[in-house]
Amino acid sequence: MQSIPKGGSQSTGVVIDHVERLKLSANGNPRFRIYFTNGFSAPTQSDNSVGYSVSNYLSIDNRNRPVIVTFTKAGFITDIQFTDGTRA
């Protein structure tokens, strides 16, 4: 798997393939590495609310729905929403 290019950006229309749970942040918040069907992957930002919503995007109703993913300059995911502007 390739990592998402760094530089602070958005990827539009990507589909989440699967998720790997990482160690909790130093403050005890959930962290994940998200793998996309286009071959890229990226971790969620530590202590960011996106870590609490990741599992919602993997429900049966939301599988294969394209999402917009926002990244920091360092390549961490800070936000996920569906391409129609809704959130899981």
Secondary structure, DSSP 8 states (H G I E B T S, - for coil): -EE--SSS-EEEEE-EEEEEE----TTS---EEEEETTSEEEEB-TT-THHHHGGGGGSGGGTT--EEEEE-TTS-EEEEEETTS---
